[in-house]
């Protein structure tokens, strides 16, 4: 996604109050209720640096989550929170 379209998405998330399911799930993963996983650790590392970094991390985690869910759906595998450790 181009930087300008990412900026528009972040502005939309901030202003609308109607977030899509992807960013809502990503926000939960990165929040206090999220379980420990490789995706959460990656997102928390991306979110360091302020509010804009946190919003970018939410969008990035939402994208990774959508790719992960599609991959699990296509392959029929089960979710592994830490895939390299298994």
C-alpha positions as a Markdown table, in Angstrom:
| # | Residue | x | y | z |
|---|---|---|---|---|
| 1 | Unk | 0.0 | 0.0 | 0.0 |
| 2 | Unk | 1.3 | 3.4 | -0.9 |
| 3 | Unk | 2.1 | 5.8 | 2.0 |
| 4 | Unk | -0.7 | 8.2 | 1.0 |
| 5 | Unk | -3.3 | 5.4 | 1.0 |
| 6 | Unk | -2.0 | 4.2 | 4.4 |
| 7 | Unk | -2.3 | 7.7 | 5.7 |
| 8 | Unk | -5.9 | 7.9 | 4.5 |
| 9 | Unk | -6.7 | 4.6 | 6.2 |
| 10 | Unk | -5.2 | 5.7 | 9.5 |
| 11 | Unk | -7.2 | 9.0 | 9.3 |
| 12 | Unk | -10.3 | 7.0 | 8.5 |
| 13 | Unk | -9.8 | 4.7 | 11.5 |
| 14 | Unk | -9.2 | 7.7 | 13.8 |
| 15 | Unk | -12.2 | 9.7 | 12.6 |
| 16 | Unk | -15.0 | 7.3 | 11.7 |
| 17 | Unk | -15.6 | 5.3 | 14.8 |
| 18 | Unk | -16.6 | 2.5 | 12.5 |
| 19 | Unk | -13.6 | 0.3 | 12.2 |
| 20 | Unk | -13.5 | -2.8 | 10.0 |
| 21 | Unk | -13.1 | -6.2 | 11.7 |
| 22 | Unk | -9.4 | -6.5 | 10.8 |
| 23 | Unk | -8.2 | -3.4 | 12.6 |
| 24 | Unk | -10.6 | -4.3 | 15.5 |
| 25 | Unk | -9.0 | -7.7 | 15.9 |
| 26 | Unk | -5.5 | -6.3 | 15.6 |
| 27 | Unk | -6.3 | -3.7 | 18.2 |
| 28 | Unk | -7.4 | -6.5 | 20.5 |
| 29 | Unk | -4.3 | -8.6 | 19.8 |
| 30 | Unk | -2.1 | -5.6 | 20.7 |
| 31 | Unk | -4.1 | -4.6 | 23.7 |
| 32 | Unk | -4.1 | -5.8 | 27.2 |
| 33 | Unk | -6.4 | -8.8 | 26.5 |
| 34 | Unk | -4.3 | -10.2 | 23.7 |
| 35 | Unk | -2.6 | -13.6 | 24.2 |
| 36 | Unk | 1.1 | -13.9 | 23.7 |
| 37 | Unk | 2.1 | -14.9 | 20.2 |
| 38 | Unk | 4.7 | -14.2 | 17.6 |
| 39 | Unk | 2.2 | -11.8 | 15.8 |
| 40 | Unk | 1.6 | -9.9 | 19.1 |
| 41 | Unk | 5.3 | -9.6 | 19.8 |
| 42 | Unk | 6.0 | -8.4 | 16.3 |
| 43 | Unk | 3.2 | -5.8 | 16.5 |
| 44 | Unk | 4.2 | -4.5 | 19.9 |
| 45 | Unk | 7.8 | -4.0 | 18.6 |
| 46 | Unk | 6.4 | -2.0 | 15.7 |
| 47 | Unk | 4.2 | 0.1 | 17.9 |
| 48 | Unk | 7.0 | 1.6 | 19.9 |
| 49 | Unk | 7.4 | 5.3 | 19.2 |
| 50 | Unk | 4.1 | 7.1 | 19.8 |
| 51 | Unk | 0.5 | 7.2 | 18.6 |
| 52 | Unk | 1.3 | 7.2 | 14.8 |
| 53 | Unk | 3.6 | 4.2 | 15.3 |
| 54 | Unk | 0.8 | 2.4 | 17.2 |
| 55 | Unk | -1.8 | 3.1 | 14.5 |
| 56 | Unk | 0.6 | 1.9 | 11.8 |
| 57 | Unk | 1.3 | -1.3 | 13.9 |
| 58 | Unk | -2.5 | -1.9 | 14.1 |
| 59 | Unk | -2.8 | -1.7 | 10.4 |
| 60 | Unk | 0.3 | -3.9 | 9.9 |
| 61 | Unk | -1.0 | -6.5 | 12.3 |
| 62 | Unk | -4.4 | -6.5 | 10.6 |
| 63 | Unk | -2.8 | -7.1 | 7.3 |
| 64 | Unk | -0.6 | -9.9 | 8.6 |
| 65 | Unk | -3.6 | -11.4 | 10.4 |
| 66 | Unk | -5.7 | -11.5 | 7.1 |
| 67 | Unk | -2.8 | -13.2 | 5.3 |
| 68 | Unk | -2.4 | -15.7 | 8.1 |
| 69 | Unk | -6.1 | -16.5 | 8.2 |
| 70 | Unk | -6.3 | -16.9 | 4.5 |
| 71 | Unk | -3.2 | -19.2 | 4.5 |
| 72 | Unk | -4.7 | -21.3 | 7.3 |
| 73 | Unk | -8.0 | -21.6 | 5.4 |
| 74 | Unk | -6.3 | -22.6 | 2.2 |
| 75 | Unk | -3.9 | -25.1 | 3.7 |
| 76 | Unk | -6.3 | -26.5 | 6.4 |
| 77 | Unk | -3.6 | -26.2 | 9.1 |
| 78 | Unk | -4.2 | -25.2 | 12.7 |
| 79 | Unk | -3.0 | -21.9 | 14.1 |
| 80 | Unk | 0.4 | -22.0 | 15.9 |
| 81 | Unk | 1.1 | -19.0 | 18.1 |
| 82 | Unk | 4.9 | -19.5 | 17.7 |
| 83 | Unk | 5.4 | -21.3 | 14.4 |
| 84 | Unk | 9.3 | -21.5 | 14.6 |
| 85 | Unk | 9.2 | -23.1 | 18.0 |
| 86 | Unk | 7.0 | -26.1 | 16.9 |
